[in-house]
Amino acid sequence: MKLDKEINKVNAEALFLVSCCTELFLEFLAEESARVAVEKKRRTVKLEHLRVAVKRHRPTSDFLLESLPEASEPVVDRPKAAERNRGQTAEKPVPAGTRRIDDFFGKDS
């Protein structure tokens, strides 16, 4: 509110009330988004969970849904790090002027 050039002065109590309301609203959104994530058996709250929570609450969806970015295409569950690294032989290119640590410890031919 203080950054808005059209507002000259803000009463301290009004600023406090707006900040408290904002905190309660964000807490509500976080709880609802977490509930959606649990329903979908996920441990991480993502944008799609937030969008579903906003859609379910009509007063919120009226003003907030169009401000949220569109969810990208659904991501397929990625394998865990141990599964990703298993059997991985493709080497990433190294930046110019550097070398892989394997080269340092490798035997000279």
Backbone as a chain_set.jsonl record, in Angstrom:
{"seq": "MKLDKEINKVNAEALFLVSCCTELFLEFLAEESARVAVEKKRRTVKLEHLRVAVKRHRPTSDFLLESLPEASEPVVDRPKAAERNRGQTAEKPVPAGTRRIDDFFGKDS", "coords": {"N": [[0.823, -1.192, 0.0], [1.98, 1.19, 0.697], [3.659, 1.603, -1.418], [2.079, 2.352, -3.506], [1.463, 5.043, -5.572], [-0.789, 6.602, -5.618], [-1.823, 6.606, -3.112], [-1.47, 8.567, -0.387], [-1.124, 8.667, 2.469], [-1.071, 6.17, 5.018], [-2.867, 4.776, 7.555], [-1.586, 3.438, 10.556], [-2.98, 1.414, 11.91], [-4.708, 0.51, 9.917], [-2.898, -0.48, 8.047], [-1.825, -2.559, 9.564], [-4.113, -4.201, 9.888], [-4.625, -4.92, 7.215], [-2.301, -6.358, 6.645], [-2.58, -8.467, 8.472], [-4.924, -9.685, 7.497], [-4.009, -10.448, 4.979], [-2.082, -12.322, 5.71], [-3.732, -14.289, 6.92], [-5.253, -15.024, 4.688], [-3.285, -16.094, 2.953], [-2.465, -18.216, 4.547], [-4.816, -19.742, 4.55], [-4.949, -20.391, 1.783], [-2.592, -21.901, 1.56], [-3.151, -24.067, 3.274], [-5.394, -25.206, 2.009], [-4.296, -25.855, -0.477], [-2.39, -27.7, 0.331], [-4.095, -29.666, 1.266], [-5.273, -30.511, -1.125], [-2.997, -31.552, -2.378], [-2.459, -33.718, -0.687], [-4.765, -35.22, -1.129], [-4.236, -36.018, -3.713], [-2.225, -37.679, -3.265], [0.409, -36.655, -2.983], [3.513, -35.275, -1.887], [4.549, -32.813, -2.166], [3.516, -29.519, -2.611], [2.231, -28.176, -5.492], [1.877, -25.912, -8.313], [-0.416, -26.719, -9.702], [-1.943, -27.848, -7.652], [-2.478, -25.619, -6.104], [-4.025, -24.161, -7.942], [-6.29, -25.841, -8.137], [-7.243, -25.675, -5.517], [-7.91, -22.962, -5.425], [-9.899, -22.876, -7.394], [-11.882, -24.375, -6.157], [-12.783, -22.743, -4.119], [-15.033, -20.421, -4.364], [-15.254, -17.466, -3.966], [-12.55, -16.776, -3.965], [-11.653, -17.74, -6.416], [-12.879, -16.045, -8.181], [-11.343, -13.687, -8.363], [-8.663, -14.42, -8.27], [-7.913, -16.603, -9.858], [-7.46, -15.984, -12.571], [-5.106, -14.615, -12.352], [-3.173, -16.437, -11.68], [-0.51, -18.343, -13.048], [-0.793, -20.469, -15.948], [-0.91, -23.982, -15.614], [1.804, -25.99, -16.525], [2.405, -28.655, -18.901], [1.562, -31.842, -17.538], [3.899, -33.321, -15.357], [5.583, -36.312, -15.595], [6.038, -38.703, -13.053], [9.232, -38.529, -11.765], [12.066, -40.707, -11.673], [13.715, -41.766, -8.667], [16.776, -40.362, -7.323], [18.789, -42.333, -7.02], [17.912, -44.294, -8.779], [17.994, -42.878, -11.165], [20.714, -42.413, -11.556], [21.78, -44.915, -11.797], [23.447, -47.1, -13.908], [24.084, -45.117, -15.683], [25.832, -43.889, -18.316], [26.357, -41.914, -20.089], [28.262, -39.092, -20.676], [28.445, -35.761, -19.533], [29.169, -32.785, -21.351], [32.171, -30.987, -20.698], [33.05, -27.715, -19.492], [35.028, -25.404, -21.423], [38.555, -25.503, -21.032], [38.593, -26.994, -18.737], [38.735, -30.191, -17.066], [37.589, -33.548, -16.573], [37.4, -35.127, -13.379], [37.958, -37.798, -13.418], [39.785, -38.048, -15.489], [42.048, -36.959, -14.341], [42.796, -38.83, -12.384], [43.127, -41.018, -13.918], [45.01, -43.665, -15.53], [48.069, -43.112, -17.235], [48.612, -43.702, -20.667]], "CA": [[0.0, 0.0, 0.0], [2.847, 2.359, 0.759], [4.312, 1.762, -2.718], [1.107, 2.903, -4.453], [1.657, 6.487, -5.645], [-2.072, 7.271, -5.44], [-2.122, 6.637, -1.682], [-0.502, 9.456, 0.261], [-0.87, 8.269, 3.854], [-1.733, 4.944, 5.456], [-2.987, 4.678, 8.999], [-0.852, 2.28, 11.064], [-3.934, 0.333, 12.212], [-5.193, -0.023, 8.641], [-1.809, -1.281, 7.5], [-1.753, -3.769, 10.373], [-5.255, -5.044, 9.544], [-4.429, -5.472, 5.869], [-1.252, -7.378, 6.721], [-3.159, -9.636, 9.157], [-5.84, -10.324, 6.55], [-3.181, -11.083, 3.951], [-1.497, -13.514, 6.328], [-4.795, -15.294, 7.053], [-5.617, -15.48, 3.348], [-2.215, -16.968, 2.476], [-2.534, -19.434, 5.355], [-5.949, -20.492, 4.009], [-4.542, -20.945, 0.49], [-1.582, -22.939, 1.785], [-3.821, -25.243, 3.846], [-6.236, -25.827, 0.979], [-3.394, -26.437, -1.475], [-1.817, -28.901, 0.954], [-5.166, -30.666, 1.295], [-5.38, -31.037, -2.493], [-1.81, -32.378, -2.614], [-2.654, -34.966, 0.057], [-5.791, -35.984, -1.853], [-3.602, -36.58, -4.918], [-1.126, -38.508, -2.756], [1.677, -35.983, -3.256], [4.136, -34.7, -0.697], [4.962, -31.454, -2.505], [2.443, -28.697, -3.156], [2.626, -27.588, -6.768], [0.967, -24.912, -8.858], [-1.697, -27.355, -10.04], [-2.69, -28.014, -6.404], [-2.956, -24.277, -5.757], [-5.118, -23.821, -8.871], [-7.48, -26.613, -7.746], [-7.738, -25.089, -4.266], [-8.536, -21.676, -5.753], [-11.143, -23.161, -8.122], [-12.889, -24.906, -5.216], [-13.287, -21.655, -3.27], [-15.608, -19.5, -5.35], [-14.848, -16.055, -3.832], [-11.141, -16.633, -4.328], [-11.454, -17.993, -7.844], [-13.384, -14.905, -8.943], [-10.326, -12.666, -8.615], [-7.283, -14.909, -8.245], [-7.627, -17.655, -10.833], [-6.893, -15.432, -13.803], [-3.767, -14.101, -12.07], [-2.246, -17.558, -11.552], [-0.033, -18.843, -14.349], [-1.331, -21.751, -16.376], [-0.061, -25.126, -15.287], [2.439, -26.579, -17.698], [1.967, -30.022, -19.109], [1.853, -32.628, -16.336], [5.205, -33.959, -15.315], [5.531, -37.712, -15.197], [6.869, -38.898, -11.87], [10.624, -38.788, -12.081], [12.66, -41.73, -10.811], [14.539, -41.239, -7.588], [18.16, -40.086, -7.727], [19.547, -43.579, -7.129], [17.485, -44.967, -10.0], [18.432, -42.077, -12.305], [22.155, -42.509, -11.736], [22.157, -46.296, -12.034], [23.668, -47.46, -15.292], [24.197, -43.923, -16.508], [27.189, -43.826, -18.85], [26.511, -40.737, -20.937], [28.984, -38.041, -19.975], [28.083, -34.397, -19.881], [30.336, -32.047, -21.83], [32.782, -30.128, -19.687], [33.355, -26.382, -19.996], [36.361, -25.238, -22.015], [39.625, -25.222, -20.072], [38.481, -27.857, -17.567], [38.727, -31.609, -17.386], [36.88, -34.36, -15.605], [38.275, -35.637, -12.319], [38.367, -39.146, -13.831], [40.981, -37.879, -16.301], [43.166, -36.662, -13.448], [43.213, -40.04, -11.702], [43.301, -42.114, -14.88], [46.374, -44.092, -15.821], [48.61, -42.639, -18.504], [48.879, -44.799, -21.592]], "C": [[0.865, 1.253, 0.0], [3.541, 2.624, -0.573], [3.384, 2.366, -3.759], [1.207, 4.425, -4.417], [0.36, 7.26, -5.428], [-2.461, 7.385, -3.962], [-1.043, 7.459, -0.993], [-0.121, 8.982, 1.655], [-1.653, 7.004, 4.158], [-1.705, 4.929, 6.975], [-2.294, 3.391, 9.451], [-1.779, 1.107, 11.346], [-4.456, -0.301, 10.93], [-4.135, -0.918, 8.004], [-1.684, -2.602, 8.25], [-2.897, -4.721, 10.025], [-5.104, -5.681, 8.168], [-3.363, -6.563, 5.902], [-1.755, -8.636, 7.429], [-4.102, -10.407, 8.23], [-5.069, -11.057, 5.452], [-2.567, -12.367, 4.487], [-2.529, -14.626, 6.463], [-5.188, -15.874, 5.698], [-4.562, -16.446, 2.804], [-2.174, -18.283, 3.258], [-3.662, -20.338, 4.854], [-5.574, -21.148, 2.679], [-3.524, -22.071, 0.652], [-2.221, -24.212, 2.329], [-4.663, -25.964, 2.802], [-5.387, -26.492, -0.098], [-2.766, -27.714, -0.935], [-2.854, -30.017, 1.002], [-5.328, -31.314, -0.082], [-4.195, -31.958, -2.785], [-1.94, -33.721, -1.902], [-3.693, -35.84, -0.638], [-5.197, -36.668, -3.083], [-2.376, -37.413, -4.562], [0.25, -37.948, -3.144], [2.209, -35.383, -1.962], [4.576, -33.265, -0.919], [3.784, -30.715, -3.112], [2.963, -28.008, -4.412], [1.573, -26.594, -7.223], [-0.398, -25.517, -9.176], [-2.551, -27.563, -8.794], [-3.269, -26.677, -5.946], [-4.131, -23.877, -6.646], [-6.401, -24.567, -8.508], [-8.087, -26.027, -6.477], [-8.46, -23.768, -4.528], [-9.863, -21.907, -6.475], [-12.248, -23.631, -7.188], [-13.507, -23.807, -4.355], [-13.741, -20.516, -4.168], [-15.183, -18.038, -5.17], [-13.394, -15.812, -4.229], [-10.951, -16.784, -5.824], [-11.925, -16.822, -8.691], [-12.292, -13.889, -9.264], [-8.919, -13.231, -8.783], [-6.951, -15.87, -9.376], [-6.993, -17.114, -12.104], [-5.491, -14.862, -13.594], [-2.726, -15.213, -11.962], [-1.775, -18.006, -12.931], [-0.668, -20.186, -14.66], [-0.355, -22.854, -15.998], [0.53, -25.674, -16.571], [1.965, -28.011, -17.84], [2.386, -30.866, -17.915], [3.19, -33.346, -16.455], [5.015, -35.397, -14.854], [6.446, -37.878, -14.003], [8.279, -39.284, -12.271], [11.148, -39.891, -11.178], [13.524, -41.071, -9.746], [15.986, -41.133, -8.045], [18.963, -41.366, -7.911], [19.19, -44.314, -8.419], [17.955, -44.209, -11.242], [19.901, -42.301, -12.596], [22.618, -43.922, -12.058], [22.312, -46.556, -13.528], [23.825, -46.273, -16.228], [25.634, -43.788, -16.999], [27.414, -42.594, -19.698], [27.172, -39.628, -20.128], [28.525, -36.677, -20.459], [29.326, -33.694, -20.41], [30.864, -31.129, -20.738], [33.07, -28.768, -20.289], [34.79, -26.319, -20.523], [37.377, -24.905, -20.929], [39.541, -26.066, -18.816], [38.562, -29.307, -18.019], [38.034, -32.364, -16.271], [37.865, -34.897, -14.577], [38.749, -37.046, -12.655], [39.649, -39.072, -14.662], [42.219, -37.648, -15.432], [43.706, -37.929, -12.808], [43.416, -41.219, -12.648], [44.761, -42.428, -15.116], [46.824, -43.539, -17.159], [48.915, -43.828, -19.396], [50.186, -44.619, -22.279]], "O": [[0.519, 2.256, -0.625], [3.968, 3.749, -0.833], [3.85, 2.845, -4.792], [1.055, 5.033, -3.358], [0.397, 8.443, -5.09], [-3.335, 8.177, -3.61], [0.136, 7.105, -1.008], [1.062, 8.902, 1.987], [-2.746, 6.787, 3.635], [-0.649, 5.054, 7.594], [-2.411, 2.362, 8.785], [-1.44, -0.044, 11.07], [-4.627, -1.519, 10.865], [-4.449, -1.989, 7.484], [-1.463, -3.646, 7.638], [-2.674, -5.924, 9.882], [-5.424, -6.855, 7.985], [-3.517, -7.593, 5.245], [-1.402, -9.749, 7.038], [-4.074, -11.637, 8.191], [-5.443, -12.159, 5.051], [-2.537, -13.383, 3.793], [-2.236, -15.782, 6.156], [-5.429, -17.076, 5.577], [-4.902, -17.496, 2.259], [-1.882, -19.337, 2.694], [-3.488, -21.552, 4.746], [-5.85, -22.33, 2.472], [-3.595, -23.081, -0.049], [-1.877, -25.312, 1.898], [-4.645, -27.192, 2.723], [-5.725, -27.575, -0.577], [-2.625, -28.697, -1.663], [-2.521, -31.185, 0.8], [-5.5, -32.529, -0.184], [-4.369, -33.025, -3.374], [-1.568, -34.753, -2.459], [-3.526, -37.057, -0.727], [-5.611, -37.768, -3.448], [-1.595, -37.801, -5.431], [1.133, -38.688, -3.577], [1.446, -35.032, -1.062], [4.936, -32.571, 0.032], [3.127, -31.222, -4.021], [4.0, -27.345, -4.391], [0.519, -26.452, -6.603], [-1.426, -24.883, -8.94], [-3.775, -27.463, -8.875], [-4.4, -26.608, -5.464], [-5.117, -23.319, -6.164], [-7.486, -23.989, -8.565], [-9.306, -25.895, -6.372], [-9.496, -23.49, -3.924], [-10.844, -21.215, -6.204], [-13.419, -23.321, -7.403], [-14.647, -23.941, -3.911], [-12.925, -19.743, -4.668], [-14.78, -17.414, -6.151], [-13.059, -14.757, -4.768], [-10.179, -16.045, -6.435], [-11.43, -16.622, -9.8], [-12.315, -13.288, -10.338], [-8.065, -12.578, -9.382], [-5.799, -15.934, -9.805], [-6.079, -17.73, -12.652], [-4.763, -14.65, -14.563], [-1.532, -14.965, -12.133], [-2.563, -18.043, -13.876], [-1.032, -20.943, -13.76], [0.862, -22.679, -16.056], [-0.162, -25.806, -17.581], [1.217, -28.517, -17.004], [3.448, -30.636, -17.337], [3.548, -33.892, -17.498], [4.363, -35.656, -13.842], [7.511, -37.264, -13.943], [8.492, -40.24, -13.017], [10.72, -40.001, -10.029], [14.0, -39.95, -9.92], [16.376, -41.746, -9.039], [19.739, -41.475, -8.86], [20.061, -44.887, -9.073], [18.278, -44.824, -12.258], [20.299, -42.373, -13.759], [23.734, -44.11, -12.542], [21.41, -46.264, -14.314], [23.708, -46.423, -17.444], [26.551, -43.596, -16.201], [28.56, -42.259, -19.999], [26.712, -39.27, -19.044], [28.254, -36.476, -21.643], [30.433, -33.984, -19.955], [30.098, -30.567, -19.956], [33.314, -28.673, -21.492], [35.65, -27.095, -20.109], [37.096, -24.124, -20.02], [40.346, -25.877, -17.903], [38.468, -29.606, -19.209], [37.912, -31.864, -15.152], [39.04, -35.097, -14.885], [39.828, -37.451, -12.224], [40.509, -39.946, -14.547], [43.312, -38.102, -15.77], [44.919, -38.102, -12.694], [43.832, -42.296, -12.222], [45.636, -41.583, -14.932], [46.046, -43.501, -18.112], [49.42, -44.848, -18.928], [50.573, -45.454, -23.097]]}, "num_chains": 1, "name": "protein.A"}
